[in-house]
Amino acid sequence: MKTNQVNIKNKRARFDYEIGDTFTAGMVLTGTEIKSIREGRASLADSYCLIENGEVWIKGMHIAEYFYGTYNNHATRRDRKLLLNRKEIAKLAKESADPGFTIVPIRVFISERGYAKLVLGVGRGKKQYDKRQSIKERDDKRMLDRMMKK
């Protein structure tokens, strides 16, 4: 079986939030959605997760229409159900109920068995000064890497 290198990241997640616990969830997808994800044509920008009636949903995730899909093609930004067990959902609900915490989608990948998986975490929003500190640390690391290569 060939290894698939699909790794779609939410670049703003680690910049805007301090991520605590992370969970890996399956997604309920249609046929054209999984084909688009395998081509790497998805985006987690402006997406978020929430819990409704004991189920976890991702909203705002963009999966481009499949080129060869006919009238069976999917809606690009529909709500998608996430598959977690009851204990994980309860833990997510408890942690995200605290003020200032939210459930943030971090990345989408294809597992060894061929299923699309979503890594999500419980995050607390960073303040502006925290973001400046993150930028400074990233720039310092980049400078050190440049010095080591010379």
C-alpha positions in Angstrom: 0.0 0.0 0.0 1.4 3.4 -0.9 1.8 6.1 1.7 -0.2 9.2 1.1 1.3 12.5 2.0 -1.9 14.5 2.6 -1.2 16.9 5.5 -3.5 20.0 5.5 -2.7 22.3 8.4 -4.5 25.2 10.0 -1.6 27.7 10.2 -3.5 30.2 12.3 -4.3 27.7 15.0 -0.9 27.6 16.8 -0.5 31.3 16.2 -3.8 32.5 17.6 -4.3 29.8 20.3 -2.4 28.1 23.0 -3.3 24.4 22.3 -3.7 22.1 25.3 -5.1 18.6 24.8 -5.4 17.2 21.3 -7.7 14.6 19.9 -7.8 12.7 16.6 -11.3 12.3 15.2 -12.7 10.6 12.1 -15.0 12.6 9.7 -18.2 11.6 8.1 -17.6 12.4 4.4 -19.2 11.8 1.0 -17.4 10.1 -1.9 -16.4 13.3 -3.7 -15.2 14.9 -0.4 -12.7 12.2 0.4 -11.4 12.3 -3.2 -10.8 16.0 -3.0 -9.0 15.6 0.4 -6.8 13.0 -1.1 -5.8 15.5 -3.8 -5.0 18.0 -1.0 -7.8 20.4 -2.0 -9.1 21.3 1.4 -8.7 24.2 3.8 -9.1 24.7 7.6 -9.0 28.5 7.5 -12.0 30.0 9.3 -13.2 26.7 10.5 -14.2 25.8 14.1 -15.7 22.9 16.0 -18.7 22.8 18.4 -20.7 20.3 20.3 -24.4 20.0 19.6 -26.6 17.3 21.2 -23.6 15.2 22.3 -22.1 15.2 18.8 -19.0 17.1 17.6 -19.3 19.1 14.3 -16.8 21.0 12.2 -18.2 24.1 10.6 -16.7 26.3 7.9 -14.2 23.7 6.6 -13.7 24.2 2.9 -13.4 21.1 0.7 -13.2 22.0 -3.0 -15.6 20.3 -5.4 -14.2 17.2 -7.0 -13.3 17.9 -10.7 -14.8 14.7 -12.0 -17.9 14.8 -9.7 -21.1 15.3 -11.7 -24.4 16.2 -10.2 -23.3 14.1 -7.2 -20.8 16.8 -6.1 -20.8 18.0 -2.5 -21.4 21.5 -1.0 -18.0 23.0 -0.3 -18.6 24.4 3.2 -21.2 22.1 4.7 -21.2 21.0 8.3 -19.4 17.7 8.9 -19.8 15.3 11.8 -16.7 14.2 13.7 -16.4 10.7 15.1 -15.2 10.5 18.7 -16.1 8.2 21.5 -18.3 9.3 24.3 -15.5 9.8 26.9 -13.6 12.1 24.5 -16.7 14.1 23.7 -17.4 14.5 27.4 -13.8 15.6 28.0 -14.0 18.1 25.1 -17.3 19.5 26.4 -15.9 20.0 29.9 -12.7 21.7 28.8 -14.3 23.9 26.2 -17.0 25.0 28.7 -14.5 27.1 30.6 -14.5 30.8 29.6 -11.9 31.6 26.9 -11.5 28.1 25.7 -12.6 26.7 22.3 -12.2 23.6 20.1 -9.8 24.4 17.3 -9.2 22.2 14.2 -5.4 21.8 13.7 -4.8 19.5 10.7 -6.3 16.9 8.4 -4.5 13.8 7.3 -5.1 10.4 5.7 -4.5 7.4 8.0 -2.7 4.2 7.0 -6.1 2.6 6.5 -7.2 5.3 4.0 -9.5 7.3 6.3 -9.5 11.1 6.6 -8.7 12.1 10.2 -8.9 15.5 11.9 -6.6 16.5 14.7 -8.4 19.0 17.0 -7.3 20.7 20.2 -8.7 22.7 23.0 -7.2 26.1 22.8 -7.2 29.4 24.7 -6.9 32.6 22.7 -3.6 34.4 22.8 -3.3 38.1 23.7 -1.5 40.4 21.3 1.7 40.4 23.4 1.7 36.6 23.3 1.6 36.7 19.5 4.5 39.1 19.4 6.5 36.8 21.6 5.7 33.9 19.3 6.9 35.9 16.3 10.1 36.8 18.1 10.9 33.2 19.0 10.2 32.0 15.5 12.5 34.7 14.0 15.3 33.9 16.5 15.0 30.2 15.6 15.2 31.0 11.9 18.4 33.1 12.5 20.0 30.3 14.5 19.2 27.8 11.7 20.8 30.2 9.1 23.9 30.6 11.2 24.3 26.8 11.7 24.1 26.2 7.9 27.0 28.6 7.2 
